[in-house]
Structures are given as structure tokens and as C-alpha cells.
Amino acid sequence: MMRDLEQYSAWRQGVAAALRAYRDGAQAAELLDAATAQRIDRTLARLADDKLSVAFVAEFSRGKSELINAIFFADYGQRILPSAAGRTTMCPTELLYDPAQPASIRLLPIETRAANLSTSDYRDDPRAWTVLPLNVDAAADMHEAFRQVSQTRAVPVDEARRYGLYDPDDPDLAATVDDAGMVEISRWRHAIINFPHPLLKQGLVILDTPGLNAIGTEPELTLNLIPHAHAVLFILAADTGVTKSDIEVWREHIGAGAGRMVVLNKIDGMWDPLRSEAEVDGEIARQRAHAAQLLAVDERQVFPVSAHKALVAKITGDAALLERSRVGRLEQALFGELIPAKRDIVRRRLAEDLGALNGAQGAMLAAKQRGIAEQLHELNSLRGKNQNVIAHMVRRVEAEKKEFEAGLFRMQAARTTFTRLSTELYGTLGMDVLRDHVLQVREAMARSHWSAGLREAVRMFFDSVQAELEESDRKAVEIRTTMEAVYRQFSAEHGVALPPPPQFALAKYRAQVSDIELLYQKQFGTAAMLTTSRAVLMERFFDTIASQVKRCFKAANAECESWLKVIMAPLEAQVRQHREQLKGRQASIGRIHDAADTLEQKIDAFERTQQALERQKERLAALAGAIAAAIEAEPAALD
């Protein structure tokens, strides 16, 4: 497991090193325009921030925290996450490592559920969190600190309802009210544990969730953390089997697919010294087949284990018990599937980036080589010619320069159009536009707590957001079409082959918004009437919906801003290059005309420049080949 993550990390570092070498080589050759530099920097940032997230989902008392301890933290010689009978994880808990932050536990108070903000909205607000230091050198101290995620407090029923944590129409919750009219709730809404565990240092993020009830009441889990996890382990218990709530959560929030696994825990309860090993294995196999049938998954996706025995075996060094716990097969499947699948996704994006880099640099090099070749041809044609011919050549270059400057003046009209269209694009994609839509929904929700009114408000929100994205897409197409015309005109006038302007499309952001809407529809279908508490819950869910869509718009705005900055970069680079070539031609021919330089000296200088460009081309091709080799490298090659 550790070796798999180390190899994946080494693979990413190898690709990043090759990219940096390419960037340095392109910069040294004066071939690094703004668009290329931005593309490389974005790719390096993605590689540096790459994470592998694994979510553990289960009803309470299924041994979820014990399984996390067994897989990840047995090296500490004791349980790190609280694990006991009953509920031990009361709030969603993320375990990760951020070297920019000290080892600590950040706790978001449950009272924040009363505000119109999601957990994501609070992530960058340090004032909202309670921060406790974490002593990573003492396992006992860590265990005690981790107990914070188990803390609860008693509140009046009305307060619990205000947080969306109590439904008077739910008979199971009604039974939790004590004689004083108080109900027990989690003290914390969310926990983020930051500590330098070797696996977490490699980019692993572990999500420990509360019981299945939290999947429906904590929007951050339903709409963000679980859907975006690279792997989800759904834990059942052999002694309880598959319950109705298990089936509902699996179908509505997890489902079969890549990285989705079912863990049948507590198989040690089926170990019986009065039965043969074959009989026990047969009973486990029947339980496994039954779970697979009820959840409609392949049996190979169901992993029978004993988390408790695995933890004991790892701590005591009992190899036979560890083998019998079967946890090794789960670990092998988890990381054997998760890491290759993640690497393939990253690899495809890197290959696209490399193709774009090669195209941009190839076009710039070709333009430079073509300019040198033209000047060499021009100088060679002067051999044996008299001063009158050379003077004529001087006048011709001067005329070309004036024509070029006139062409640049005509391009100003295109710049004006570009500025106008860019402003119009931000008129539909800007964050203030989204803010207005969010406010309209909240006002509509405040006016109506009826099912139809609430659903209609949210439906109109999604329709409005999609309409803004579609209109923004049309504006982006119009901008690119305008720039393509400018590119073609410049190419035709000056005989320069330009790569097409970079593309920008909002299709992926529209798909993200559609995915958010689909998750919302699963939670609040159109058939059921909303009770008062469900209406409150819907408002809480809308807070997270708004946060998710806002994050989507922020990413779209950032990409759009970057695109608008660089869409003219290839053209501007060619303009600068063409201007320098004209100046160089004018100076060279002028000096020959004035007898300051000999013709042969100039020809020799340009031939040396031509040879240097060819060496630069070979060097960049080698660097690009190194990137391609790093991208395609397999883990075995990294040992």
C-alpha cells in the first residue's frame, strides 16, 4: 500500500521534473510565450495538488473506524480513531496532510448549520473553526485528541430542528427526546485532522463519515465529499446483514461503479471452533453472495474481512491471524484499482497538455526558421549584384515595414471588438450574476414553505444558471471566431502559419451543474410532500448547492480570465517576431548598402543562427520526448 502510493508520487514528481526542464528549455530558446507558460504552470499546480480520496460509509456499529485503524494506522500500536460499541464518529471527519498547516484538529461548531453557508464556505475562514494542536509523537495523546469527533451535547428540540437535525415526523427520532425535552446531537459539524502520516504525505485523504442518517442530513457529504471520492468503501456487518437503510443509501448515494467497494466486516463472528474451516468459509461465501445480490453488484466487489482481527494481527505481528482476517485482499484491491485508475485520468490530461505544448512551440520555431530562411534567400540573391539592386532591396524592405505597421493599425479594430465581447462574457459568467440568482432563490424560499414553491425555486435556479452558462458559451465561441478571422488575416498578409487560437468551452462546468442538480433530485424527488423539517433540510441543502455552483463558477471564471489573457498571445508573439525580422532585414541590407558589413559576413551569421535554431528544435523535441516518457512510465520502472 505504502509502496503503491510512493510509486504514484514518484511518477507525478517525474512528470513535473520533465515539465520544468521543458519550460526552462523553451525559456532559454525565447520560445516561452504567455499561453505556454500559463499552461505549464497550471499543469504543475495540478500535479502538486493531486490527491487520492477514500471515503468510508456505514451505519454505526459496523466497524468503520476500526477498519480505518486496521488499514492505515496499525503502525501506531493502538487505535488512533475512536472505536467502540455504538456511535463513535459523530461528524464527517477528513484525515489529510497539508505541510502549510501545523499538525492539528480543526473543528467546525454545529451552530454553523443555522447560517446560510455550507461547510465548503467555511473552509477558508479560520475564525469559524476551533483548532486543537496535535502531538504526533505520542499515540496516546493523538487518540485522546481524536476523541473530539465523538463529542455530543444535549439541546432543546427546537434548536435541533433549526439545525435540520430533528424531524418530529420521524418516530425513531421522537424516541431520542429525553424527559427534559432535550435531544443529543453532535458537538461538531465537521472535523479536519491534519497530521504527517506517511500515507497522507503522499496525497491520500481519508473521509470517515457518521452513520447513514448523516448521509441524508449533511449536504456536504451527499453533494460533495462522497460523490467526488476516488474510492468509497461501504461497510456492512456480517452479524446484521444488509438492512433496508443500507440498500437505500447504496442505491441513492453510492451505487456500483469504478472505485466503489462493499466490505462485509466482522466475519470473525462466524468463526466457530466447532465447525471446520471449509464450513466457515462456505458460510462467509453465502453471506457475500447474498450481500452482492441485494446490492446488485458483482461478488468480486464484496470483500469479507475482520477489521478487529486485522488490527490485532498487525499490532502483535500475527501473520496467520492477519491472513485469516482477509484485509490484505481488500487493501490489494483498493490500491490496485484506485491508483491505476487515477493515474490513467491524470495521464490523459497530461497527454492533451503535451500535445498543445508541442503544437505551440513547433509553430513558433517554424516561424523563426522560416524568417531566417527568407533572409538567407534574400541575402544570397544579392551576391554579384550592384549597389543599385541593393538600394532597391532597402526600399522594398522599408515598404514591407510600412505595410506591416498599417496592418497592425487595422488590428486595433479587432481589439476593440475583443474587449466588447469580453465584457459581455463577464456579464453572464460573473460572480455577481450568480449571487443575484442565489438571493432570488432564498427570497422565494422565505416566502413559501410549501413543497411546490420550494421545488420551483430550486428548479428555476438550475435553469437560470444553465442559461447563463449557455449564453457564456455562445459569447466564447463568438470571441474565438473573431480571433480566428484576425489570425487568418495576419497569416495571409504576412505569409506566417499561425496555430489556431486556444479553445475555451464551458461544457464541463455545465455538466458539473447538471450533476449537482441530479444529486439534489435524488434527495428531494418530486413525488413526496415535504414536511416542515424536510423543508428546513431542503434549505440547508440549497446552501450547499449554492456553494457547489459558486465553486464551479469560480473555476469557470478563473479559466475564462486565463483564456482571455492568452488568446492573443500566439498572434502577439508572431507580431513581435515579424517586427524583429523586418528590423533585422532592414539593418542587414542597410549595412551592406553602406559597406559597413560584407555580404558574406551576413550570410555566415544567418547560417549560424539557422544551425542554432535547428539545435534548439532538437533540444525541445528531446525535452518533449522526456515528458512523454515520464507520462507513460509504469510503476515498475520507478523502483
C-alpha positions as CSV (number, residue, x, y, z in Angstrom):
1,M,0.0,0.0,0.0
2,M,2.7,2.5,1.0
3,R,4.8,1.3,-1.9
4,D,1.9,1.9,-4.3
5,L,1.4,5.4,-3.1
6,E,5.2,6.1,-3.2
7,Q,5.4,4.9,-6.7
8,Y,2.4,7.1,-7.8
9,S,4.0,10.1,-6.0
10,A,7.4,9.4,-7.7
11,W,5.6,9.1,-11.1
12,R,4.0,12.6,-10.6
13,Q,7.3,14.0,-9.5
14,G,9.0,12.6,-12.6
15,V,6.4,14.2,-14.9
16,A,6.7,17.5,-13.0
17,A,10.5,17.5,-13.3
18,A,10.3,16.8,-17.1
19,L,7.8,19.7,-17.4
20,R,10.1,22.1,-15.6
21,A,13.0,21.1,-17.8
22,Y,10.9,21.7,-20.9
23,R,9.8,25.1,-19.5
24,D,13.4,26.1,-18.8
25,G,14.5,24.9,-22.3
26,A,11.7,26.9,-24.0
27,Q,12.5,30.0,-22.0
28,A,16.2,29.8,-22.8
29,A,15.3,29.5,-26.5
30,E,13.0,32.5,-26.2
31,L,10.0,30.3,-27.2
32,L,8.0,30.6,-24.0
33,D,5.0,32.8,-24.7
34,A,2.4,33.7,-22.1
35,A,0.0,30.9,-23.2
36,T,2.6,28.2,-23.0
37,A,3.9,29.4,-19.6
38,Q,0.4,29.5,-18.2
39,R,-0.4,26.0,-19.5
40,I,2.8,24.6,-17.9
41,D,2.2,26.4,-14.6
42,R,-1.4,25.1,-14.4
43,T,-0.3,21.5,-15.2
44,L,2.4,21.7,-12.5
45,A,-0.1,23.1,-10.0
46,R,-2.5,20.2,-10.7
47,L,0.3,17.7,-10.2
48,A,1.4,19.2,-6.9
49,D,-2.2,19.4,-5.6
50,D,-3.2,15.9,-6.8
51,K,-5.0,13.9,-4.1
52,L,-6.4,10.4,-3.7
53,S,-9.5,10.4,-1.5
54,V,-11.1,7.3,0.1
55,A,-14.5,7.6,1.8
56,F,-15.7,5.1,4.4
57,V,-19.5,4.9,4.7
58,A,-21.5,2.8,7.1
59,E,-24.3,2.7,9.7
60,F,-23.0,2.9,13.2
61,S,-21.6,-0.2,14.9
62,R,-20.4,-1.7,11.6
63,G,-16.7,-1.4,12.5
64,K,-15.9,1.5,10.1
65,S,-13.4,3.3,12.3
66,E,-11.8,0.0,13.3
67,L,-11.3,-0.7,9.6
68,I,-9.6,2.6,9.1
69,N,-7.4,1.9,12.1
70,A,-6.5,-1.5,10.7
71,I,-5.7,-0.4,7.1
72,F,-3.9,2.9,7.9
73,F,-2.9,3.3,11.5
74,A,-1.8,-0.1,12.9
75,D,1.8,1.1,12.9
76,Y,1.0,3.3,15.9
77,G,0.5,0.2,18.0
78,Q,-3.0,1.1,19.2
79,R,-6.3,2.5,17.9
80,I,-6.0,6.1,16.7
81,L,-9.6,6.7,15.7
82,P,-12.1,6.1,18.5
83,S,-13.7,2.6,18.0
84,A,-16.2,1.1,20.4
85,A,-19.7,-0.2,20.5
86,G,-22.3,2.4,19.4
87,R,-21.6,5.6,17.6
88,T,-18.0,6.9,17.8
89,T,-17.8,9.2,14.8
90,M,-20.4,11.9,15.2
91,C,-19.4,14.3,12.4
92,P,-17.7,13.9,9.0
93,T,-14.0,13.7,9.6
94,E,-11.3,14.2,7.0
95,L,-7.7,13.0,7.6
96,L,-5.1,14.6,5.4
97,Y,-1.8,16.4,5.4
98,D,-1.1,20.0,4.4
99,P,2.5,20.9,5.0
100,A,1.5,24.6,5.2
101,Q,-0.5,23.9,8.3
102,P,0.6,22.6,11.7
103,A,-0.4,19.2,13.0
104,S,-3.9,19.9,14.4
105,I,-7.6,19.1,14.6
106,R,-9.8,21.7,13.1
107,L,-13.4,21.5,14.4
108,L,-16.4,23.4,12.9
109,P,-19.1,24.0,15.5
110,I,-22.5,22.5,14.9
111,E,-24.0,26.0,15.4
112,T,-22.8,27.0,11.9
113,R,-25.7,24.9,10.5
114,A,-28.0,27.7,11.4
115,A,-26.4,30.0,8.9
116,N,-26.9,30.0,5.1
117,L,-23.4,28.7,4.5
118,S,-22.1,25.2,3.6
119,T,-19.1,23.5,5.1
120,S,-17.1,24.4,2.0
121,D,-17.9,28.1,2.6
122,Y,-16.2,27.9,6.0
123,R,-13.1,26.1,4.8
124,D,-11.1,29.3,4.1
125,D,-12.4,31.1,7.2
126,P,-10.1,30.3,10.1
127,R,-12.2,32.3,12.6
128,A,-15.1,29.7,12.2
129,W,-13.0,26.8,13.4
130,T,-11.9,25.6,16.8
131,V,-8.2,24.4,16.4
132,L,-6.6,21.9,18.7
133,P,-2.8,21.1,18.5
134,L,-1.9,17.5,17.7
135,N,1.0,15.8,19.4
136,V,2.1,13.4,16.7
137,D,4.9,12.0,18.8
138,A,2.6,10.4,21.4
139,A,0.0,7.9,20.2
140,A,-2.0,8.1,23.4
141,D,-2.3,11.9,23.1
142,M,-3.4,11.6,19.5
143,H,-6.0,9.0,20.5
144,E,-7.3,11.3,23.1
145,A,-7.4,14.3,20.7
146,F,-9.2,12.2,18.1
147,R,-12.0,11.6,20.6
148,Q,-13.2,15.1,19.9
149,V,-15.1,13.7,16.8
150,S,-17.2,11.6,19.3
151,Q,-18.4,14.5,21.4
152,T,-22.1,15.3,21.7
153,R,-24.2,17.8,23.5
154,A,-27.9,18.0,24.5
155,V,-30.0,20.8,23.0
156,P,-33.7,21.6,23.0
157,V,-35.8,20.1,20.2
158,D,-36.4,23.5,18.6
159,E,-32.6,24.1,18.3
160,A,-32.1,20.7,16.8
161,R,-34.8,21.4,14.3
162,R,-33.2,24.8,13.4
163,Y,-30.1,22.9,12.5
164,G,-32.0,20.4,10.4
165,L,-31.1,17.6,12.8
166,Y,-34.6,16.7,14.2
167,D,-37.7,15.6,12.3
168,P,-40.8,15.4,14.6
169,D,-42.4,13.2,11.9
170,D,-39.7,10.6,12.3
171,P,-40.8,8.1,15.0
172,D,-37.2,6.9,15.5
173,L,-36.0,10.5,16.3
174,A,-39.0,11.2,18.5
175,A,-37.8,8.3,20.8
176,T,-34.5,10.1,21.3
177,V,-36.1,13.0,23.2
178,D,-35.4,12.8,26.9
179,D,-37.8,13.7,29.8
180,A,-36.4,17.3,29.8
181,G,-37.3,17.8,26.1
182,M,-33.6,17.6,25.1
183,V,-32.1,15.7,22.2
184,E,-28.5,14.6,21.8
185,I,-26.6,16.0,18.7
186,S,-23.0,16.1,17.6
187,R,-21.0,19.0,19.1
188,W,-19.2,19.5,15.8
189,R,-20.4,19.8,12.2
190,H,-17.1,18.8,10.6
191,A,-13.6,17.8,11.5
192,I,-10.3,18.1,9.6
193,I,-7.4,16.3,11.1
194,N,-4.0,17.4,9.7
195,F,-1.0,15.3,10.6
196,P,2.1,14.0,8.8
197,H,1.3,10.3,8.4
198,P,3.4,8.8,5.6
199,L,0.4,7.8,3.6
200,L,-1.2,11.2,4.0
201,K,2.0,12.9,3.0
202,Q,1.8,11.0,-0.3
203,G,-1.6,12.7,-1.1
204,L,-4.0,10.3,0.5
205,V,-7.2,11.8,2.0
206,I,-9.4,9.6,4.2
207,L,-13.0,10.5,4.9
208,D,-14.7,9.0,7.9
209,T,-18.5,9.5,7.9
210,P,-21.1,9.3,10.7
211,G,-24.0,6.9,10.5
212,L,-26.2,6.6,7.4
213,N,-28.6,9.1,8.7
214,A,-25.9,11.8,8.3
215,I,-25.7,11.0,4.6
216,G,-29.2,12.5,4.2
217,T,-28.9,15.4,6.6
218,E,-25.4,16.7,5.9
219,P,-25.4,18.2,2.4
220,E,-21.6,18.4,2.2
221,L,-21.4,14.6,2.3
222,T,-24.3,14.0,-0.2
223,L,-23.3,16.7,-2.7
224,N,-19.6,16.9,-2.5
225,L,-17.4,14.6,-0.4
226,I,-18.8,11.2,-1.3
227,P,-19.6,11.8,-5.0
228,H,-16.1,13.2,-5.5
229,A,-14.2,10.5,-3.6
230,H,-12.0,8.4,-5.8
231,A,-12.9,5.3,-3.8
232,V,-15.9,4.6,-1.5
233,L,-15.9,1.7,0.9
234,F,-19.4,0.8,2.0
235,I,-19.2,-1.3,5.2
236,L,-21.7,-3.9,6.2
237,A,-21.6,-6.2,9.2
238,A,-21.9,-10.0,8.9
239,D,-23.9,-10.1,12.1
240,T,-26.6,-7.7,10.8
241,G,-26.6,-8.4,7.1
242,V,-27.9,-5.9,4.6
243,T,-30.6,-3.7,6.1
244,K,-33.2,-1.6,4.2
245,S,-31.4,1.6,5.1
246,D,-28.1,0.0,3.7
247,I,-29.9,-0.7,0.4
248,E,-31.4,2.8,0.2
249,V,-28.1,4.6,0.8
250,W,-26.2,2.3,-1.6
251,R,-28.7,2.9,-4.4
252,E,-29.2,6.6,-3.9
253,H,-25.7,7.9,-2.8
254,I,-23.1,5.3,-3.8
255,G,-24.0,2.7,-6.3
256,A,-21.9,0.3,-8.3
257,G,-19.0,1.7,-10.4
258,A,-15.3,2.3,-10.5
259,G,-13.8,2.6,-7.0
260,R,-17.0,1.6,-5.2
261,M,-16.5,-1.4,-2.9
262,V,-18.6,-3.3,-0.4
263,V,-16.9,-4.5,2.8
264,L,-18.6,-7.3,4.8
265,N,-17.0,-6.8,8.2
266,K,-17.0,-8.8,11.4
267,I,-16.6,-12.2,9.8
268,D,-14.8,-13.3,12.9
269,G,-18.2,-13.6,14.5
270,M,-18.7,-16.5,12.1
271,W,-15.5,-18.3,13.2
272,D,-16.6,-21.4,15.1
273,P,-14.1,-23.9,16.6
274,L,-16.9,-26.5,16.4
275,R,-17.1,-26.2,12.6
276,S,-14.5,-27.0,10.0
277,E,-12.7,-24.2,8.2
278,A,-14.4,-25.3,5.0
279,E,-17.8,-24.9,6.6
280,V,-17.0,-21.4,7.9
281,D,-15.6,-20.4,4.5
282,G,-18.8,-21.7,2.9
283,E,-21.0,-19.6,5.3
284,I,-18.9,-16.5,4.6
285,A,-19.3,-17.1,0.8
286,R,-23.1,-17.4,1.2
287,Q,-23.2,-14.1,3.1
288,R,-21.0,-12.5,0.5
289,A,-23.3,-13.7,-2.4
290,H,-26.4,-12.6,-0.5
291,A,-25.0,-9.1,0.0
292,A,-23.9,-8.9,-3.7
293,Q,-27.4,-9.9,-4.8
294,L,-29.2,-7.4,-2.6
295,L,-27.0,-4.5,-3.6
296,A,-26.9,-5.6,-7.3
297,V,-23.1,-5.8,-7.5
298,D,-20.6,-8.4,-8.7
299,E,-19.5,-10.7,-5.9
300,R,-15.9,-9.6,-6.7
301,Q,-16.9,-6.1,-5.3
302,V,-17.8,-7.6,-1.9
303,F,-14.8,-8.1,0.5
304,P,-15.4,-10.2,3.7
305,V,-13.0,-9.0,6.4
306,S,-12.4,-8.8,10.1
307,A,-11.2,-5.3,10.8
308,H,-10.7,-6.0,14.5
309,K,-8.6,-9.2,14.0
310,A,-6.6,-7.4,11.3
311,L,-5.7,-4.6,13.7
312,V,-4.8,-7.0,16.4
313,A,-2.7,-9.1,14.0
314,K,-0.8,-6.1,12.7
315,I,-0.1,-4.8,16.1
316,T,1.0,-8.2,17.5
317,G,2.8,-9.4,14.4
318,D,0.5,-12.4,14.0
319,A,0.8,-13.3,10.3
320,A,-1.6,-16.2,10.4
321,L,-4.4,-14.1,12.0
322,L,-3.7,-11.3,9.5
323,E,-4.2,-13.8,6.7
324,R,-7.4,-15.1,8.2
325,S,-8.8,-11.5,8.6
326,R,-8.6,-11.2,4.8
327,V,-7.9,-7.5,5.0
328,G,-4.9,-7.9,2.7
329,R,-7.2,-8.8,-0.2
330,L,-9.2,-5.6,0.4
331,E,-6.0,-3.5,0.5
332,Q,-4.7,-5.0,-2.6
333,A,-8.0,-4.4,-4.5
334,L,-8.4,-0.9,-3.1
335,F,-5.0,0.4,-4.1
336,G,-4.6,-1.9,-7.1
337,E,-7.6,-0.4,-8.7
338,L,-7.6,3.2,-7.2
339,I,-4.1,4.3,-8.1
340,P,-4.0,2.9,-11.7
341,A,-7.4,4.4,-12.5
342,K,-6.4,7.8,-11.0
343,R,-3.1,7.7,-12.9
344,D,-4.9,7.0,-16.2
345,I,-7.1,10.0,-15.7
346,V,-4.1,12.3,-15.0
347,R,-2.2,10.7,-17.8
348,R,-4.9,11.5,-20.4
349,R,-4.9,15.2,-19.3
350,L,-1.2,15.4,-19.4
351,A,-1.1,13.9,-22.9
352,E,-3.5,16.6,-24.0
353,D,-1.4,19.3,-22.4
354,L,1.8,17.9,-24.1
355,G,0.1,17.9,-27.5
356,A,-0.9,21.6,-27.1
357,L,2.7,22.4,-25.9
358,N,4.3,20.7,-28.9
359,G,1.9,22.5,-31.3
360,A,2.5,25.9,-29.9
361,Q,6.3,25.5,-29.7
362,G,6.5,23.9,-33.1
363,A,4.6,26.8,-34.7
364,M,6.9,29.4,-33.0
365,L,10.1,27.5,-34.0
366,A,8.8,27.1,-37.6
367,A,8.1,30.8,-37.9
368,K,11.6,31.6,-36.7
369,Q,13.2,29.2,-39.1
370,R,11.1,30.4,-41.9
371,G,12.1,34.0,-41.2
372,I,15.8,33.1,-41.1
373,A,15.4,31.1,-44.4
374,E,13.8,34.0,-46.1
375,Q,16.5,36.4,-45.0
376,L,19.2,34.0,-46.2
377,H,17.4,33.6,-49.5
378,E,17.2,37.4,-49.8
379,L,20.9,37.9,-48.9
380,N,22.0,35.1,-51.3
381,S,20.1,36.8,-54.1
382,L,22.3,39.9,-53.6
383,R,25.5,38.0,-54.5
384,G,27.1,39.6,-57.6
385,K,24.5,42.4,-57.6
386,N,25.5,46.1,-57.8
387,Q,24.6,48.9,-55.3
388,N,21.5,49.9,-57.3
389,V,20.0,46.5,-56.7
390,I,20.9,46.6,-53.0
391,A,19.3,50.1,-52.7
392,H,16.2,48.8,-54.3
393,M,16.1,46.0,-51.8
394,V,16.4,48.5,-49.0
395,R,13.4,50.4,-50.3
396,R,11.4,47.2,-50.6
397,V,12.0,46.2,-47.0
398,E,11.1,49.7,-45.9
399,A,7.8,49.4,-47.9
400,E,7.1,46.0,-46.2
401,K,7.7,47.5,-42.8
402,K,5.2,50.3,-43.5
403,E,2.7,47.8,-44.8
404,F,3.2,45.7,-41.6
405,E,2.6,48.8,-39.4
406,A,-0.6,49.6,-41.3
407,G,-1.8,46.1,-40.8
408,L,-1.2,46.5,-37.0
409,F,-3.4,49.6,-37.1
410,R,-6.2,47.6,-38.7
411,M,-5.9,45.0,-35.9
412,Q,-6.9,47.7,-33.4
413,A,-10.5,47.4,-34.6
414,A,-10.4,43.7,-33.8
415,R,-9.0,44.5,-30.3
416,T,-12.0,46.8,-29.7
417,T,-14.4,44.1,-30.7
418,F,-12.5,41.6,-28.5
419,T,-12.8,44.0,-25.5
420,R,-16.5,44.5,-26.0
421,L,-17.2,40.7,-26.3
422,S,-15.1,40.0,-23.2
423,T,-17.2,42.5,-21.2
424,E,-20.4,40.8,-22.5
425,L,-19.0,37.4,-21.5
426,Y,-18.4,38.5,-17.9
427,G,-22.0,39.9,-18.0
428,T,-23.3,36.3,-18.0
429,L,-20.5,34.5,-16.3
430,G,-19.5,36.9,-13.5
431,M,-19.9,36.0,-9.8
432,D,-22.3,38.9,-9.2
433,V,-24.7,37.3,-11.7
434,L,-24.7,34.0,-9.7
435,R,-25.1,35.9,-6.4
436,D,-28.3,37.5,-7.7
437,H,-29.7,34.1,-8.6
438,V,-28.9,32.7,-5.2
439,L,-30.6,35.7,-3.5
440,Q,-33.7,35.2,-5.6
441,V,-34.0,31.6,-4.5
442,R,-33.5,32.4,-0.8
443,E,-36.2,35.1,-1.1
444,A,-38.5,32.7,-2.8
445,M,-37.9,30.1,0.0
446,A,-38.6,32.6,2.7
447,R,-41.9,33.4,1.1
448,S,-43.0,29.8,0.6
449,H,-42.5,26.6,2.7
450,W,-44.9,24.6,0.5
451,S,-43.4,21.7,-1.4
452,A,-44.2,23.1,-4.9
453,G,-42.9,26.6,-4.1
454,L,-39.6,25.3,-2.7
455,R,-39.0,22.9,-5.6
456,E,-40.0,25.5,-8.2
457,A,-37.5,28.0,-6.7
458,V,-34.6,25.5,-6.9
459,R,-35.7,24.3,-10.4
460,M,-35.6,27.9,-11.6
461,F,-32.2,28.4,-10.0
462,F,-30.7,25.5,-12.0
463,D,-32.5,26.6,-15.2
464,S,-31.1,30.2,-14.8
465,V,-27.6,29.0,-14.1
466,Q,-27.6,26.7,-17.1
467,A,-29.0,29.6,-19.3
468,E,-26.2,31.9,-18.1
469,L,-23.5,29.2,-18.9
470,E,-25.1,28.5,-22.3
471,E,-25.1,32.2,-23.2
472,S,-21.5,32.5,-21.9
473,D,-20.5,29.6,-24.2
474,R,-22.0,31.4,-27.2
475,K,-20.0,34.6,-26.3
476,A,-16.8,32.5,-26.0
477,V,-17.5,31.0,-29.5
478,E,-18.0,34.5,-30.9
479,I,-14.8,35.7,-29.4
480,R,-12.8,32.7,-30.8
481,T,-14.5,33.2,-34.2
482,T,-13.4,36.8,-34.2
483,M,-9.9,36.0,-33.3
484,E,-9.7,33.2,-35.9
485,A,-10.5,35.8,-38.5
486,V,-7.7,38.1,-37.2
487,Y,-5.3,35.1,-37.2
488,R,-6.2,34.2,-40.8
489,Q,-5.8,37.8,-42.0
490,F,-2.4,38.2,-40.4
491,S,-1.3,34.8,-41.8
492,A,-2.5,35.8,-45.3
493,E,-0.9,39.2,-45.3
494,H,2.5,38.2,-43.9
495,G,2.8,34.5,-45.0
496,V,3.0,33.3,-41.5
497,A,1.5,29.9,-40.4
498,L,-0.2,30.5,-37.0
499,P,-1.7,27.8,-34.8
500,P,-5.4,28.4,-34.1
501,P,-6.3,30.4,-31.0
502,P,-6.7,28.4,-27.9
503,Q,-10.1,27.0,-27.2
504,F,-12.4,27.6,-24.3
505,A,-15.7,25.9,-23.6
506,L,-18.0,25.7,-20.6
507,A,-19.3,22.2,-21.3
508,K,-17.6,20.6,-18.4
509,Y,-19.0,23.3,-16.0
510,R,-22.5,22.8,-17.4
511,A,-22.0,19.1,-16.8
512,Q,-20.9,19.7,-13.2
513,V,-24.0,21.8,-12.5
514,S,-26.2,19.0,-14.1
515,D,-24.5,16.5,-11.7
516,I,-25.3,18.8,-8.7
517,E,-28.9,19.0,-9.8
518,L,-29.1,15.2,-10.2
519,L,-27.9,14.7,-6.7
520,Y,-30.4,17.2,-5.4
521,Q,-33.2,15.4,-7.3
522,K,-32.2,12.1,-5.7
523,Q,-32.5,13.7,-2.3
524,F,-35.8,15.7,-2.9
525,G,-37.8,13.8,-5.5
526,T,-40.9,15.5,-6.9
527,A,-43.2,12.8,-5.7
528,A,-43.0,13.2,-1.9
529,M,-44.6,16.0,0.0
530,L,-42.2,18.0,2.2
531,T,-42.7,18.1,5.9
532,T,-41.7,21.2,7.8
533,S,-38.4,19.6,8.9
534,R,-37.8,18.4,5.3
535,A,-38.3,21.9,4.1
536,V,-35.7,23.1,6.6
537,L,-33.4,20.4,5.3
538,M,-34.0,21.4,1.7
539,E,-32.9,25.0,2.6
540,R,-29.7,23.5,4.2
541,F,-29.2,21.5,1.0
542,F,-29.6,24.6,-1.1
543,D,-26.8,26.3,0.9
544,T,-24.5,23.5,-0.2
545,I,-25.9,23.6,-3.7
546,A,-25.2,27.3,-3.9
547,S,-21.7,26.7,-2.6
548,Q,-21.0,24.0,-5.1
549,V,-22.3,26.1,-8.0
550,K,-20.3,29.1,-6.8
551,R,-17.2,26.9,-6.7
552,C,-18.0,25.8,-10.3
553,F,-18.5,29.4,-11.4
554,K,-15.2,30.5,-9.7
555,A,-13.3,27.8,-11.6
556,A,-15.0,28.8,-14.9
557,N,-14.2,32.5,-14.2
558,A,-10.6,31.7,-13.5
559,E,-10.2,29.6,-16.6
560,C,-12.0,32.2,-18.7
561,E,-9.8,35.0,-17.4
562,S,-6.7,33.0,-18.2
563,W,-8.1,32.2,-21.7
564,L,-8.8,35.9,-22.4
565,K,-5.3,36.8,-21.3
566,V,-3.6,34.3,-23.6
567,I,-6.0,34.0,-26.6
568,M,-4.0,36.7,-28.4
569,A,-0.6,35.5,-27.1
570,P,0.4,33.4,-30.2
571,L,-0.6,36.3,-32.5
572,E,1.3,38.9,-30.4
573,A,4.3,36.6,-30.3
574,Q,4.3,36.4,-34.1
575,V,3.8,40.1,-34.4
576,R,6.9,40.8,-32.2
577,Q,8.8,38.1,-34.1
578,H,7.8,39.5,-37.5
579,R,8.7,43.1,-36.5
580,E,12.1,41.9,-35.3
581,Q,12.7,40.1,-38.5
582,L,11.8,43.2,-40.6
583,K,14.1,45.3,-38.4
584,G,16.8,42.7,-38.8
585,R,16.4,42.6,-42.6
586,Q,16.4,46.3,-42.9
587,A,19.5,46.7,-40.7
588,S,21.4,43.9,-42.5
589,I,20.7,45.2,-46.0
590,G,21.3,48.7,-44.9
591,R,24.8,47.9,-43.5
592,I,25.7,46.0,-46.7
593,H,24.5,49.0,-48.7
594,D,26.7,51.3,-46.6
595,A,29.6,48.9,-46.9
596,A,29.7,48.5,-43.1
597,D,29.5,44.7,-43.4
598,T,30.3,42.4,-46.2
599,L,27.6,40.3,-47.7
600,E,29.4,37.1,-46.9
601,Q,29.7,38.0,-43.2
602,K,26.0,38.5,-43.0
603,I,25.2,35.2,-44.8
604,D,27.6,33.4,-42.5
605,A,26.0,34.9,-39.4
606,F,22.5,33.9,-40.5
607,E,23.6,30.4,-41.3
608,R,25.0,30.1,-37.8
609,T,21.6,31.3,-36.5
610,Q,19.9,28.7,-38.6
611,Q,22.0,25.9,-37.2
612,A,21.4,27.2,-33.7
613,L,17.7,27.1,-34.3
614,E,17.9,23.5,-35.5
615,R,19.8,22.6,-32.3
616,Q,17.0,24.3,-30.3
617,K,14.4,22.3,-32.2
618,E,16.2,19.1,-31.4
619,R,16.6,20.0,-27.8
620,L,12.9,20.8,-27.3
621,A,12.0,17.7,-29.1
622,A,14.2,15.7,-26.7
623,L,12.6,17.5,-23.7
624,A,9.1,16.8,-25.1
625,G,10.1,13.2,-25.5
626,A,11.2,13.1,-21.9
627,I,7.8,14.4,-20.8
628,A,6.1,11.7,-22.9
629,A,8.3,9.0,-21.5
630,A,7.6,10.3,-17.9
631,I,3.9,10.3,-18.6
632,E,3.9,6.7,-19.9
633,A,6.3,5.3,-17.3
634,E,5.0,2.4,-15.4
635,P,5.5,1.9,-11.6
636,A,8.0,-1.0,-12.2
637,A,10.3,1.5,-14.0
638,L,10.3,3.7,-10.9
639,D,11.8,1.2,-8.5
